[in-house]
């Protein structure tokens, strides 16, 4: 699932999200979609390419993923 923050980050970087972000990061759109949905675990190199395309430090991209993971964990606990 794509996070709104990531989509806004792509838009503010002038990428519009989706296809343009994938192109700027040098990855296939389908692969980027799989990353966003948590279906694949990208290498650190791919993560760096995405962060660079978004114009943010790699550490910020990873921190956002950690925040999202924690939110998902909390939701699952609340639903249980």
Buried (B, 14 or more C-beta within 10 A) or exposed (E): EBBEEBBEBBEEBEBEBBEBBBBBBEBEEEBBBBBBEEEEEBEEEBBBBBBBBBBBEBEEBEEBBEEBEEEEEEEEEEEE
